[in-house]
């Protein structure tokens, strides 16, 4: 979905508030942001993500004037005396790691089905089949990144609110708030998360073999979330309460007496990246690039090939499969990845097909689900040696934008190879190897619509669902 600066209705999750470098107007970036148009001045903008995990600050929605009534309502429901004097309130930001990843789930089960009816004994005759379900799904979690506290929740959980985030900077820290330091490094959090995710496979007992749940392509960001710590005396006894700065939900703190000191405040033990919003223009001639989200462009003015991601093996050209032109064709992009000879031997056994392909081809466009992407990758990998590929002179008109970057494609390649490996051998050793490509190509392949599917216009053999490719 193309992000805009207009807040959608009925949305949930996180979005990021920034300003336009052209006019200073307010913008809102959603999860799938990359290129957007400023609604105030019309500038085409691009979001540049940092190389290290970024940090954001969640804006509090609760005003101080609302706190006492909300606290009294909680005290009344809990059978406690109402506040007398004005309680002491301190405001803080507590850091959480937000992890986004892909999870591979393998589940082994026995399926029993009826094959006949024994009329003599009036009994069903059944057969038990061993079934293995393998699925790839998105994954998101939050875990505390600051000092441990009995008062502060360890995770933000699943929130229905539409939470506005600002880039972490002094000017975005609200008056009166203190920031708790980030003391858990990304490597420690990632290791713990991988172990926890792997343990999910044991929640449901495998009916044969063993279940697997593994984490791929994890990406982290720090979110500083607002809380209010309220301390007061009720009937002569000390109490402490915690109020969520987003929803106003109140929970009781560490106890009535013997309260622990609040976690130490101070400087975070790590540095954060900060995203930037820049004008989306050709670095050669300065004209605006297309408003579509894409990681690769050919400038329509100077014909320069522009690859927004940096990688040791930069593209020299964009390929186009040679085929007769048809008005109803839509050209879809694919990353073609050639591995070293040792890895290619294994790859040919998995995806080589009748043409003995040593390339792994990954869709360079977003698809509706991971399983559809996996199946299309297998078909295109097998067909790749048969394709005659020329050079694309432009990417305008009926060319689908490259919405999956090279770094993401390499991560998906790891998932694809591992997914195929364990589907062939359920007892295969866990873990996945980092992809080290020797050559990388980007090419376009023409497809046309037939009923509910898109069919390639060259061999008439590769298909995928129309809705997966955004074909109307």
C-alpha positions as CSV (number, residue, x, y, z in Angstrom):
1,X,0.0,0.0,0.0
2,X,1.4,3.4,-0.9
3,X,1.8,5.5,2.2
4,X,0.4,9.0,2.4
5,X,0.4,11.8,4.8
6,X,-3.3,11.3,5.5
7,X,-4.2,9.3,8.6
8,X,-6.3,6.3,7.5
9,X,-9.5,5.4,9.3
10,X,-9.7,2.3,11.3
11,X,-6.0,1.6,11.3
12,X,-4.0,0.1,14.1
13,X,-0.3,-0.2,15.0
14,X,2.6,2.2,14.6
15,X,3.1,5.2,12.4
16,X,5.8,7.8,12.3
17,X,5.4,11.6,12.3
18,X,8.0,13.6,10.4
19,X,8.1,16.9,8.5
20,X,8.6,17.7,4.8
21,X,12.1,19.1,4.0
22,X,10.4,21.2,1.3
23,X,7.8,23.1,3.3
24,X,8.0,21.8,6.9
25,X,4.5,20.3,6.8
26,X,3.5,17.4,9.0
27,X,3.7,13.9,7.4
28,X,2.7,10.5,8.7
29,X,4.6,7.4,7.6
30,X,3.1,3.9,8.0
31,X,4.9,0.6,8.2
32,X,5.2,0.2,4.4
33,X,6.6,3.7,3.9
34,X,9.3,4.5,1.4
35,X,8.2,7.1,-1.2
36,X,5.4,9.6,-0.6
37,X,4.0,12.9,-1.8
38,X,3.7,15.8,0.6
39,X,0.0,16.9,0.7
40,X,1.0,20.5,1.5
41,X,3.5,21.4,-1.2
42,X,3.3,18.4,-3.6
43,X,7.0,17.5,-3.2
44,X,7.9,13.9,-4.0
45,X,9.9,12.6,-1.0
46,X,11.9,9.5,-0.1
47,X,12.6,8.0,3.3
48,X,16.2,7.0,3.9
49,X,16.5,4.4,6.7
50,X,19.6,4.3,8.9
51,X,22.1,1.4,8.9
52,X,21.8,0.9,12.6
53,X,18.5,0.4,14.5
54,X,16.5,3.6,14.7
55,X,14.7,4.9,17.8
56,X,11.3,6.6,18.1
57,X,9.3,8.3,20.7
58,X,5.6,7.6,21.2
59,X,3.5,10.7,21.9
60,X,1.4,10.6,25.0
61,X,-2.3,11.1,24.5
62,X,-3.1,11.7,28.2
63,X,-3.3,15.2,29.6
64,X,-2.4,15.8,33.3
65,X,-5.9,17.1,33.9
66,X,-7.3,13.6,33.0
67,X,-5.1,11.7,35.4
68,X,-6.8,12.2,38.7
69,X,-10.3,11.3,37.4
70,X,-8.9,8.2,35.8
71,X,-7.1,7.2,38.9
72,X,-10.2,7.8,41.1
73,X,-12.2,5.6,38.8
74,X,-9.6,2.8,39.2
75,X,-9.5,3.2,43.0
76,X,-13.3,3.0,43.2
77,X,-13.4,-0.1,41.1
78,X,-10.6,-1.7,43.3
79,X,-12.4,-0.9,46.6
80,X,-9.7,1.6,47.6
81,X,-10.2,5.1,49.1
82,X,-10.3,8.0,46.6
83,X,-7.5,10.5,46.3
84,X,-7.6,13.3,48.8
85,X,-4.7,15.6,48.2
86,X,-3.1,15.9,44.7
87,X,-0.9,12.9,44.1
88,X,2.8,13.2,43.1
89,X,3.2,12.4,39.3
90,X,6.3,11.7,37.4
91,X,6.4,11.2,33.6
92,X,8.9,8.9,31.9
93,X,9.7,7.2,28.6
94,X,10.5,3.5,28.9
95,X,12.3,1.9,25.9
96,X,11.2,-1.2,24.1
97,X,12.7,-3.2,21.3
98,X,10.3,-3.6,18.4
99,X,11.1,-6.7,16.3
100,X,9.8,-7.3,12.9
101,X,10.7,-10.6,11.1
102,X,9.5,-13.6,9.1
103,X,8.6,-16.8,11.0
104,X,8.8,-20.2,9.4
105,X,6.5,-22.8,11.0
106,X,6.7,-26.5,10.3
107,X,4.0,-28.7,11.9
108,X,3.8,-32.5,11.6
109,X,0.4,-34.0,12.0
110,X,-1.5,-37.2,11.3
111,X,-4.7,-36.9,9.2
112,X,-7.2,-39.7,9.4
113,X,-9.6,-40.1,6.5
114,X,-12.4,-42.5,5.7
115,X,-11.8,-44.6,2.6
116,X,-14.6,-47.1,2.8
117,X,-17.5,-48.4,4.9
118,X,-17.4,-52.0,6.1
119,X,-21.1,-53.0,5.6
120,X,-20.7,-56.4,7.3
121,X,-19.6,-54.8,10.6
122,X,-21.1,-51.3,9.9
123,X,-17.7,-49.7,10.5
124,X,-15.7,-47.0,8.8
125,X,-12.4,-48.0,7.3
126,X,-9.9,-45.3,7.8
127,X,-6.3,-44.5,6.6
128,X,-3.8,-42.3,8.5
129,X,-1.7,-40.0,6.4
130,X,1.4,-38.2,7.6
131,X,1.0,-34.4,6.8
132,X,3.6,-31.7,7.1
133,X,2.4,-28.1,6.9
134,X,5.0,-25.4,6.3
135,X,4.0,-21.8,6.4
136,X,5.8,-18.4,6.3
137,X,4.1,-15.6,8.3
138,X,5.0,-12.0,9.4
139,X,6.0,-11.6,13.0
140,X,6.1,-8.6,15.3
141,X,6.9,-8.4,19.0
142,X,8.1,-5.9,21.6
143,X,10.3,-6.5,24.6
144,X,11.6,-4.2,27.3
145,X,15.0,-2.6,26.5
146,X,15.5,-0.7,29.8
147,X,16.2,-1.6,33.4
148,X,13.9,-4.2,34.9
149,X,11.0,-2.8,36.9
150,X,8.1,-4.4,38.7
151,X,6.0,-1.4,37.7
152,X,6.6,-1.2,33.9
153,X,5.1,-3.9,31.6
154,X,7.8,-6.1,29.9
155,X,6.0,-5.9,26.5
156,X,3.7,-3.5,24.8
157,X,1.6,-6.4,23.7
158,X,-0.8,-6.3,20.8
159,X,-2.3,-2.8,20.7
160,X,-5.3,-1.7,18.8
161,X,-4.4,2.0,19.0
162,X,-2.9,3.9,16.1
163,X,0.3,4.9,17.8
164,X,2.1,8.0,16.6
165,X,6.0,7.9,16.8
166,X,8.5,10.7,16.4
167,X,12.1,10.2,15.6
168,X,14.1,10.0,18.8
169,X,15.6,13.5,19.3
170,X,15.7,16.0,22.2
171,X,13.2,18.3,20.5
172,X,10.6,15.4,20.4
173,X,10.9,14.7,24.2
174,X,7.8,16.2,25.8
175,X,8.3,18.7,28.6
176,X,8.6,17.1,32.0
177,X,9.4,13.6,30.7
178,X,12.6,11.6,31.5
179,X,14.0,8.9,29.3
180,X,15.1,5.6,30.8
181,X,18.3,4.2,29.2
182,X,18.5,1.4,26.7
183,X,20.7,-1.2,28.5
184,X,19.8,-4.4,26.5
185,X,21.8,-4.5,23.2
186,X,20.2,-5.7,20.0
187,X,22.3,-8.9,19.9
188,X,21.1,-10.0,23.3
189,X,17.5,-9.3,22.5
190,X,17.7,-11.1,19.2
191,X,19.3,-14.2,20.7
192,X,16.6,-14.4,23.4
193,X,13.8,-13.9,20.8
194,X,15.2,-16.6,18.5
195,X,15.1,-19.1,21.5
196,X,11.6,-18.0,22.5
197,X,10.3,-18.4,18.9
198,X,12.0,-21.8,18.6
199,X,10.2,-22.9,21.7
200,X,6.8,-22.2,20.1
201,X,7.2,-25.4,18.0
202,X,6.9,-27.4,21.2
203,X,3.6,-25.9,22.4
204,X,1.7,-28.2,20.1
205,X,3.1,-31.7,20.3
206,X,4.2,-33.1,16.9
207,X,2.3,-36.3,15.9
208,X,5.5,-37.5,14.2
209,X,9.0,-36.1,13.9
210,X,9.3,-32.7,15.4
211,X,7.8,-29.3,14.9
212,X,9.9,-26.3,14.0
213,X,9.5,-22.5,14.4
214,X,12.4,-20.3,13.2
215,X,13.0,-16.6,12.9
216,X,14.3,-15.0,9.6
217,X,15.2,-11.5,8.6
218,X,14.8,-9.8,12.0
219,X,14.8,-6.0,12.0
220,X,14.9,-4.0,15.2
221,X,13.9,-0.5,16.3
222,X,13.6,1.1,19.8
223,X,10.3,2.7,20.8
224,X,10.3,5.0,23.9
225,X,6.8,4.6,25.4
226,X,5.2,7.1,27.8
227,X,4.1,6.2,31.4
228,X,3.1,8.2,34.4
229,X,4.2,7.0,37.9
230,X,1.7,8.2,40.5
231,X,2.6,8.1,44.2
232,X,0.2,9.0,47.0
233,X,-0.9,8.0,50.5
234,X,-4.3,6.4,51.0
235,X,-5.6,6.1,54.6
236,X,-2.0,6.6,55.8
237,X,-0.5,3.9,53.6
238,X,1.9,4.6,50.6
239,X,0.8,3.4,47.2
240,X,2.2,3.7,43.7
241,X,0.3,3.3,40.4
242,X,1.4,3.3,36.8
243,X,-0.7,4.9,34.1
244,X,-0.2,4.1,30.4
245,X,0.4,7.4,28.6
246,X,-1.4,6.1,25.5
247,X,-4.7,4.6,26.8
248,X,-4.8,6.0,30.4
249,X,-5.1,2.4,31.8
250,X,-4.0,2.2,35.4
251,X,-2.3,-0.6,37.2
252,X,-1.1,-0.9,40.8
253,X,2.7,-0.6,41.3
254,X,5.2,-2.6,43.3
255,X,3.0,-2.7,46.4
256,X,1.7,-0.7,49.4
257,X,5.0,-0.5,51.3
258,X,8.6,-1.3,50.8
259,X,8.5,0.2,47.3
260,X,11.6,-0.3,45.2
261,X,13.3,2.7,43.8
262,X,12.5,3.6,40.3
263,X,15.0,2.2,37.7
264,X,18.1,4.4,37.3
265,X,17.9,7.1,34.7
266,X,20.8,8.0,32.5
267,X,22.3,7.8,29.1
268,X,21.5,4.8,26.9
269,X,24.5,2.5,26.3
270,X,24.0,2.5,22.5
271,X,23.7,4.9,19.7
272,X,20.6,5.0,17.5
273,X,20.1,5.6,13.8
274,X,17.7,8.2,12.6
275,X,15.7,8.1,9.4
276,X,15.8,11.0,7.0
277,X,13.2,12.4,4.6
278,X,14.8,13.8,1.4
279,X,13.6,15.0,-1.9
280,X,13.1,12.1,-4.3
281,X,15.2,13.2,-7.3
282,X,17.7,11.9,-9.8
283,X,21.3,12.5,-8.4
284,X,22.5,13.1,-12.0
285,X,20.1,15.7,-13.4
286,X,17.9,16.6,-10.4
287,X,14.5,15.9,-11.9
288,X,11.8,14.3,-9.8
289,X,11.8,10.5,-9.9
290,X,8.5,8.6,-10.3
291,X,6.1,8.8,-7.3
292,X,5.9,5.0,-7.2
293,X,7.8,3.1,-4.5
294,X,10.7,1.4,-6.1
295,X,14.3,0.5,-5.2
296,X,15.5,0.8,-8.8
297,X,14.7,3.5,-11.4
298,X,15.8,4.6,-14.9
299,X,15.6,8.4,-15.0
300,X,13.3,9.4,-17.8
301,X,15.3,12.5,-18.4
302,X,18.9,11.4,-18.5
303,X,18.4,7.6,-18.6
304,X,20.7,7.0,-15.6
305,X,20.2,3.7,-13.7
306,X,19.5,4.5,-10.1
307,X,19.7,1.9,-7.4
308,X,18.7,3.3,-4.0
309,X,20.3,0.4,-2.0
310,X,24.0,0.2,-1.6
311,X,25.5,-3.2,-2.2
312,X,29.0,-4.4,-3.3
313,X,27.6,-5.7,-6.6
314,X,25.7,-2.8,-8.0
315,X,23.5,-3.3,-11.1
316,X,24.9,-2.3,-14.5
317,X,21.7,-2.7,-16.4
318,X,18.1,-3.9,-16.0
319,X,17.1,-6.9,-18.1
320,X,14.0,-7.5,-20.1
321,X,12.9,-10.9,-21.3
322,X,12.6,-10.9,-25.1
323,X,9.0,-11.4,-26.2
324,X,6.5,-10.0,-28.7
325,X,4.9,-6.8,-27.3
326,X,1.2,-7.1,-26.3
327,X,-1.0,-4.3,-25.2
328,X,-2.4,-6.2,-22.2
329,X,1.0,-7.4,-20.9
330,X,2.3,-6.2,-17.5
331,X,6.0,-6.5,-16.8
332,X,7.0,-7.8,-13.4
333,X,10.5,-7.6,-11.9
334,X,12.6,-10.4,-10.5
335,X,16.0,-10.7,-8.8
336,X,18.2,-13.5,-10.2
337,X,20.9,-14.6,-7.8
338,X,23.8,-16.9,-8.7
339,X,25.6,-18.6,-5.9
340,X,29.0,-20.2,-5.7
341,X,29.5,-23.6,-7.4
342,X,29.2,-25.6,-4.1
343,X,25.9,-24.0,-3.2
344,X,24.8,-24.1,-6.8
345,X,25.0,-27.9,-6.8
346,X,22.6,-28.1,-3.9
347,X,20.4,-25.4,-5.6
348,X,20.1,-27.3,-8.8
349,X,18.7,-30.3,-6.9
350,X,16.1,-28.2,-5.3
351,X,15.1,-25.7,-8.0
352,X,16.9,-26.7,-11.2
353,X,14.0,-28.4,-12.9
354,X,14.3,-29.7,-16.4
355,X,16.7,-27.0,-17.4
356,X,19.1,-27.7,-14.5
357,X,19.1,-24.1,-13.4
358,X,21.9,-22.9,-11.0
359,X,20.1,-19.6,-10.3
360,X,17.6,-18.6,-7.6
361,X,15.0,-16.2,-8.8
362,X,13.1,-14.1,-6.3
363,X,10.1,-11.8,-7.1
364,X,11.1,-8.2,-6.8
365,X,7.6,-7.1,-6.0
366,X,5.4,-7.5,-3.0
367,X,3.0,-10.4,-3.0
368,X,-0.1,-11.1,-1.0
369,X,1.5,-14.0,1.0
370,X,4.8,-15.8,1.5
371,X,3.6,-19.1,0.2
372,X,2.6,-17.5,-3.1
373,X,6.1,-15.9,-3.3
374,X,7.8,-19.2,-2.6
375,X,5.9,-21.1,-5.3
376,X,6.6,-18.3,-7.9
377,X,10.3,-18.3,-7.0
378,X,10.5,-22.0,-7.6
379,X,8.9,-21.8,-11.0
380,X,10.9,-18.8,-12.1
381,X,14.2,-20.4,-10.9
382,X,13.5,-23.5,-13.0
383,X,12.6,-21.5,-16.1
384,X,15.4,-18.9,-15.9
385,X,18.0,-20.7,-18.2
386,X,15.4,-20.9,-20.9
387,X,14.8,-17.1,-21.0
388,X,16.4,-14.8,-23.5
389,X,17.1,-11.5,-21.8
390,X,17.7,-8.2,-23.4
391,X,18.0,-4.7,-21.9
392,X,15.2,-2.5,-20.6
393,X,15.6,1.1,-21.8
394,X,13.0,2.5,-19.4
395,X,10.7,1.4,-16.6
396,X,7.7,3.6,-17.3
397,X,4.1,2.6,-18.3
398,X,3.3,-1.1,-17.7
399,X,6.4,-1.9,-15.7
400,X,5.7,-2.9,-12.1
401,X,7.9,-1.1,-9.6
402,X,10.7,-2.9,-7.8
403,X,9.1,-2.9,-4.3
404,X,11.3,-5.6,-2.8
405,X,14.9,-4.4,-2.4
406,X,18.0,-6.5,-2.9
407,X,18.7,-6.9,0.8
408,X,15.2,-8.1,1.4
409,X,15.4,-10.4,-1.6
410,X,18.6,-12.0,-0.2
411,X,16.9,-12.6,3.1
412,X,13.9,-14.1,1.3
413,X,16.3,-16.3,-0.6
414,X,17.6,-17.7,2.7
415,X,14.0,-18.5,3.7
416,X,13.2,-20.1,0.3
417,X,16.2,-22.4,0.4
418,X,15.6,-23.4,4.0
419,X,11.9,-23.9,3.4
420,X,12.7,-26.3,0.5
421,X,15.4,-28.1,2.5
422,X,13.2,-29.0,5.4
423,X,10.3,-29.9,3.1
424,X,12.5,-32.6,1.6
425,X,14.1,-33.7,4.9
426,X,12.0,-33.1,8.0
427,X,15.0,-34.1,10.2
428,X,17.4,-31.6,8.5
429,X,19.7,-29.7,10.8
430,X,18.2,-26.4,12.0
431,X,19.7,-23.0,11.2
432,X,20.1,-21.3,7.8
433,X,23.1,-20.1,5.9
434,X,23.8,-16.5,4.9
435,X,23.5,-16.0,1.1
436,X,26.8,-15.0,-0.6
437,X,25.9,-14.3,-4.3
438,X,28.5,-14.3,-7.0
439,X,26.3,-12.5,-9.5
440,X,23.0,-10.6,-9.2
441,X,20.7,-9.5,-12.0
442,X,17.4,-7.7,-12.1
443,X,15.1,-8.4,-15.0
444,X,11.5,-8.0,-16.1
445,X,9.2,-10.7,-17.4
446,X,5.9,-10.0,-19.2
447,X,2.7,-11.5,-17.8
448,X,-0.9,-11.3,-19.0
449,X,-4.3,-12.0,-17.3
450,X,-6.2,-15.2,-17.9
451,X,-9.2,-15.6,-15.6
452,X,-8.0,-15.5,-12.0
453,X,-4.3,-15.9,-12.9
454,X,-1.4,-14.1,-14.5
455,X,0.4,-16.2,-17.1
456,X,3.9,-15.5,-18.5
457,X,3.7,-14.3,-22.1
458,X,6.9,-16.2,-23.1
459,X,6.6,-19.9,-22.2
460,X,2.9,-19.8,-21.1
461,X,4.0,-22.0,-18.1
462,X,4.6,-19.7,-15.1
463,X,1.5,-18.5,-13.3
464,X,0.5,-16.8,-10.1
465,X,-2.8,-15.3,-8.8
466,X,-3.9,-12.0,-10.2
467,X,-4.5,-10.5,-6.7
468,X,-1.0,-11.3,-5.7
469,X,0.5,-9.1,-8.4
470,X,-1.9,-6.2,-8.0
471,X,-3.5,-6.7,-11.4
472,X,-6.9,-5.1,-11.6
